[in-house]
């Protein structure tokens, strides 16, 4: 099954021959190698690049074991360049080669070679890898399948596809499985033996049980404001643990660096400033999150929120959690400060959108709750509520846009309605 990744392929196309090392990053098993060795190579051949001017090296293959030696690999690449025409180096699993940064920096001195690399260990997945190339690294971030990509190869109707995506996520390999038990076992296995193992080994974590429990806590609390101190207090109260807030903060950073989770900062809309405490955490893939919890906690509202957050990142937006400070009278008639939440404040250049995610908007009470924050934002940026289902977008009398999840996910320009 060949799944098209058009948006990522386009990013590679526009970066072609830009004089920088194209670094394809993202969580393991999200399709980086397929993008490079199948889709991008096909594009190169179709544009007239000769086969012998594409140098392919998969360092995890036993046939390339000798090329894991940095000097031998560098000499092999140099020897493969036989004329002054442009060559394209596709280098996969580069972490198998010690001192790979030196090799790649040396290749930058060759004018007629365009370099593309991927890697799949926690060292390479670290978000600081681009800095290893002295400002000459150009990162392309890859995510698991968006719902549109998933749906494009799904054998079934929208409702079934949506239910499967909410439960098992969008890792490309999972889409290949038809048996639910196989999907579940695969996700549980790779979380423990691939993702968590990478984080533990890279950061030399001694207490594996602690970070495992932390992952469970974060998985249980997607979309809920939290912070390391609050989590540490929970550990101390429930288990007498001495898992300190500093250690928890470090471990959360490690998980984020490996692209397992994302942090959403809280932004004071009226005050126009960031609020440091109580971030929100989302999982890059819901299948992994659900597998970690043995598929027990299936709260549709929080899962929907996580999916919307991921989709916005895939589309290249900067996404924060919004806070609106207001004054209201309490039951005793006294004026009190109150914080209202906007699920997402979405920015891209001069564009901004305010977005609420709601599973159900049928009751007046729910509509009041979702619209209350919007009514207290004075600016004129578009305000959108995304609801579960297939409803086409429409505007209410206050100018707020309400759209179904199907329309939002399957229309790349849906926010422009």
C-alpha positions in Angstrom: 0.0 0.0 0.0 1.5 3.3 -1.1 0.3 6.2 1.0 0.8 9.6 -0.6 2.5 12.2 1.7 2.0 15.2 -0.7 2.6 18.0 1.7 5.9 16.6 2.9 7.0 15.7 -0.7 6.3 19.3 -1.6 8.5 20.5 1.2 11.3 18.4 -0.1 10.8 19.7 -3.7 11.0 23.4 -2.7 14.2 22.7 -0.7 15.9 20.8 -3.5 19.3 22.2 -4.3 19.2 24.9 -1.6 22.7 24.2 -0.5 21.7 22.9 2.9 21.4 19.4 4.5 17.7 18.4 4.5 17.1 16.7 7.8 13.9 14.7 8.0 12.8 14.4 11.6 9.9 13.0 13.4 8.8 10.2 15.7 10.0 6.7 14.7 7.8 4.7 12.3 6.0 7.8 11.0 7.2 7.3 7.4 10.4 9.2 7.0 12.3 6.5 5.0 9.3 5.9 2.8 9.1 9.6 2.0 12.7 9.8 1.0 13.5 6.4 -0.7 10.2 5.9 -2.4 8.3 9.1 -2.9 11.1 11.6 -3.3 13.3 9.2 -5.3 10.4 8.7 -7.7 10.1 12.5 -8.1 13.8 12.8 -8.9 13.6 10.1 -11.6 10.5 11.7 -13.1 12.3 15.1 -13.3 15.1 13.6 -15.3 17.7 12.8 -12.6 19.6 9.7 -13.7 19.6 6.7 -11.5 23.4 6.7 -11.1 23.2 10.3 -9.8 21.1 9.2 -6.9 23.3 7.7 -4.1 21.2 5.6 -1.7 22.7 4.3 1.6 20.6 2.6 4.2 23.0 2.2 7.1 20.8 -0.2 9.0 21.2 -2.8 6.3 23.9 -5.5 6.8 25.0 -4.9 3.2 26.2 -1.5 4.2 27.8 -2.4 7.5 31.2 -1.2 6.3 29.8 2.2 5.5 29.0 2.8 9.1 32.7 3.7 9.4 32.6 7.5 8.8 35.8 7.7 6.8 34.8 4.8 4.6 31.3 6.2 4.1 32.8 9.6 3.1 35.2 8.0 0.7 32.4 5.9 -0.8 30.3 8.9 -1.4 33.1 10.9 -3.0 34.0 8.0 -5.2 30.3 7.8 -6.4 30.5 11.4 -7.7 32.1 10.9 -11.1 31.3 14.1 -12.9 30.3 17.7 -12.4 26.5 17.1 -12.6 24.3 17.3 -9.5 24.2 14.2 -7.3 21.5 13.4 -4.7 22.5 11.6 -1.5 19.7 9.8 0.3 21.2 8.6 3.7 18.9 6.6 6.0 19.4 5.7 9.6 22.4 7.9 9.9 22.7 7.3 13.6 24.4 4.0 12.8 27.5 5.9 11.8 29.6 7.5 14.6 30.6 11.1 14.0 28.0 11.4 11.3 27.9 15.2 11.8 31.5 15.5 10.7 30.8 13.5 7.5 27.7 15.6 6.6 29.5 18.9 7.3 32.3 17.7 5.0 29.8 16.9 2.2 28.7 20.5 2.4 32.0 21.5 0.8 31.1 19.6 -2.4 29.2 21.9 -4.7 27.5 19.2 -6.7 25.9 17.1 -4.0 22.5 17.6 -2.4 22.1 15.8 0.9 19.0 14.3 2.5 19.2 12.4 5.8 16.9 10.6 8.2 17.5 8.9 11.5 15.5 6.9 14.0 17.2 6.9 17.3 16.6 9.3 20.1 19.8 11.1 19.4 18.7 12.0 15.9 15.1 12.6 16.9 16.2 15.2 19.3 15.0 18.7 18.3 18.4 20.2 18.7 20.0 18.1 15.9 19.7 20.9 13.4 22.3 22.9 15.3 24.9 20.1 14.8 25.3 21.3 11.2 26.4 24.9 12.0 23.4 26.6 10.6 23.4 24.6 7.4 20.6 22.2 8.4 17.1 22.5 7.0 14.5 20.5 9.0 11.4 18.9 7.6 9.2 17.7 10.4 7.2 14.6 9.6 4.1 13.5 11.6 2.1 10.3 11.6 -0.7 10.2 9.0 -3.2 13.0 9.2 -6.8 11.9 9.0 -7.0 13.0 5.4 -3.9 10.8 4.6 -5.4 7.9 6.6 -8.8 8.2 5.0 -7.3 8.2 1.5 -6.3 4.6 1.9 -9.0 3.4 4.3 -11.3 0.7 3.0 -14.6 1.8 4.5 -17.0 4.7 5.3 -16.1 7.9 7.1 -17.7 6.9 10.4 -15.7 3.7 10.6 -12.5 5.4 9.6 -13.0 8.1 12.2 -13.6 5.6 15.0 -10.5 3.6 14.0 -8.4 6.8 13.8 -9.6 7.9 17.2 -8.6 4.5 18.7 -5.5 3.4 16.8 -4.1 6.6 15.4 -2.1 7.2 12.2 1.2 5.3 12.3 1.5 4.0 8.7 2.2 0.4 9.7 -1.0 0.3 11.8 -3.0 1.2 8.7 -1.7 -2.0 7.0 -3.3 -4.2 9.7 -6.9 -5.3 9.4 -7.1 -7.1 12.8 -7.8 -4.9 15.8 -5.8 -7.2 18.2 -2.8 -6.9 15.9 -3.0 -3.1 15.9 -3.3 -3.0 19.6 -0.4 -5.4 20.2 1.8 -3.6 17.7 1.2 -0.2 19.4 1.8 -1.4 22.9 5.0 -3.2 21.9 6.6 -0.3 20.0 5.8 2.2 22.7 7.7 0.2 25.4 10.4 -1.4 23.3 11.1 1.4 20.8 10.0 4.9 21.9 10.4 4.7 25.7 13.5 2.6 25.4 15.1 5.3 23.2 14.3 8.0 25.7 15.7 6.0 28.6 18.9 5.1 26.8 19.6 8.5 25.4 19.1 10.3 28.6 20.6 7.5 30.9 17.5 7.4 33.0 18.0 5.1 36.0 14.4 4.8 37.3 12.5 3.4 34.3 9.3 2.9 36.4 9.1 6.6 37.2 9.2 7.8 33.6 6.8 5.0 32.7 4.3 6.2 35.3 4.8 9.8 34.2 3.9 8.8 30.6 0.7 7.2 32.0 -0.2 10.4 33.9 0.3 12.5 30.8 -1.7 10.1 28.7 -4.5 10.2 31.2 -4.5 14.0 31.2 -4.4 15.1 27.6 -6.0 18.5 27.2 -5.9 19.2 30.9 -3.7 21.9 32.4 -0.8 20.5 34.4 2.7 21.2 35.6 5.6 19.3 37.1 4.9 20.5 40.6 1.3 19.4 40.5 2.4 16.0 39.1 5.1 15.6 41.8 2.6 16.3 44.5 0.3 13.6 43.1 3.2 11.1 43.1 4.0 12.0 46.7 0.4 11.8 47.9 -0.5 8.6 46.1 2.7 6.6 46.4 5.0 8.4 48.7 7.4 8.9 45.8 10.3 11.4 45.8 10.0 12.0 42.1 10.9 15.7 42.2 9.3 18.4 40.1 12.7 19.1 38.6 13.2 15.5 37.5 9.7 15.4 36.2 10.3 18.6 34.2 13.4 17.1 32.7 11.6 13.9 31.8 8.8 15.8 30.1 11.4 17.6 28.1 13.0 14.3 27.0 9.6 13.0 25.8 9.0 16.2 23.9 12.5 16.1 22.3 11.7 12.6 21.1 8.5 14.0 19.5 6.3 11.6 21.6 4.4 14.6 23.1 3.9 18.3 22.4 3.6 21.1 24.8 1.0 23.8 24.3 1.7 27.1 26.1 -1.0 29.1 27.7 -1.5 32.6 26.3 -3.3 35.5 27.9 -5.3 36.9 25.0 -6.2 40.2 26.6 -2.9 40.7 28.3 -1.0 39.6 25.2 1.5 37.5 27.1 2.4 33.9 27.9 1.6 32.4 31.2 4.3 30.0 32.3 2.4 27.6 34.5 0.0 24.8 33.7 0.8 23.8 30.2 -1.2 21.3 28.2 0.3 18.2 26.8 -0.8 16.3 23.7 0.4 13.0 22.2 1.8 13.0 18.6 -0.2 9.9 17.9 -3.5 8.9 19.6 -2.9 5.2 19.0 0.3 5.3 21.1 -1.5 7.2 23.8 -4.4 4.8 23.9 -2.1 1.8 23.8 -0.2 3.1 26.8 -3.5 3.1 28.7 -4.5 -0.3 27.4 -7.3 1.4 25.4 -9.3 2.1 28.6 -9.7 5.9 28.6 -11.6 6.8 25.5 -12.9 10.3 26.2 -14.1 11.6 22.8 -13.8 15.3 23.7 -10.2 15.1 24.8 -9.3 12.8 21.9 -10.9 15.1 19.4 -9.0 18.1 21.0 -5.7 16.2 20.6 -6.5 15.3 16.9 -7.3 19.0 16.1 -4.1 20.1 17.8 -2.0 17.7 15.8 -3.8 18.6 12.5 -3.0 22.3 13.1 0.7 21.5 13.6 0.7 19.4 10.4 -0.7 22.5 8.6 2.2 24.6 9.9 0.4 26.7 12.5 1.8 27.8 15.8 -0.7 26.7 18.4 -1.3 27.9 22.0 -4.0 27.5 24.6 -5.9 30.7 25.2 -6.9 32.3 28.5 -9.4 35.2 28.7 -9.5 37.1 32.0 -12.9 38.6 32.9 -14.8 40.1 35.9 -18.0 38.4 36.9 -20.4 38.7 39.8 -20.7 35.6 42.0 -23.8 34.3 43.7 -23.4 36.9 46.4 -23.2 39.7 44.0 -19.4 40.3 44.5 -17.2 41.0 41.4 -14.5 38.3 41.0 -11.8 37.5 38.6 -12.5 34.5 36.3 -10.5 32.8 33.7 -12.2 31.5 30.6 -10.4 29.1 28.2 -10.1 29.1 24.4 -8.9 25.6 23.4 -6.5 26.9 20.7 -5.1 30.3 19.7 -3.8 29.6 16.2 -1.2 31.8 14.4 0.5 31.7 11.0 2.1 35.0 9.9 -0.6 37.7 10.2 -3.4 35.2 10.4 -5.0 34.3 13.7 -7.9 32.0 14.6 -9.6 31.2 17.9 -10.8 27.6 18.0 -13.0 25.7 20.4 -13.5 21.9 20.1 -16.8 20.4 21.3 -18.1 16.9 21.0 -21.7 18.1 21.2 -23.3 21.5 20.7 -27.0 20.5 20.8 -27.9 22.0 24.2 -28.2 25.7 24.9 -25.9 25.2 28.0 -23.1 23.8 25.9 -23.4 26.6 23.3 -23.3 29.2 26.1 -20.2 27.5 27.5 -18.3 27.4 24.1 -19.3 30.9 23.0 -18.7 32.6 26.3 -15.0 32.9 25.8 -15.4 34.2 22.3 -17.8 36.9 23.4 -15.1 38.3 25.7 -12.5 38.6 23.0 -12.5 42.1 21.6 -10.6 41.7 18.4 -12.0 40.7 15.0 -10.1 37.5 14.3 -12.2 34.5 13.2 -13.7 32.4 15.9 -14.4 28.8 15.1 -16.1 25.9 16.9 -15.3 22.4 15.6 -17.9 19.9 16.5 -18.1 16.1 16.1 -19.8 14.9 13.0 -20.1 15.7 9.3 -21.9 19.1 9.5 -20.9 21.6 6.8 -19.6 25.0 8.1 -22.0 27.8 8.9 -22.0 31.1 10.7 -24.4 32.0 13.6 -25.9 35.4 14.2 -22.8 36.5 16.1 -20.4 35.6 13.3 -18.9 32.5 14.9 -18.2 29.7 12.5 -19.4 26.2 13.4 -18.0 23.3 11.4 -18.1 19.5 11.6 -14.9 17.5 12.2 -15.1 15.9 8.8 -15.1 19.2 7.0 -12.2 20.5 9.1 -10.0 17.4 8.6 -10.7 16.7 4.9 -10.4 20.3 3.7 -6.9 21.7 4.1 -8.1 25.3 3.8 -11.1 24.7 6.2 -10.2 27.6 8.5 -10.5 30.0 5.6 -14.3 29.5 5.4 
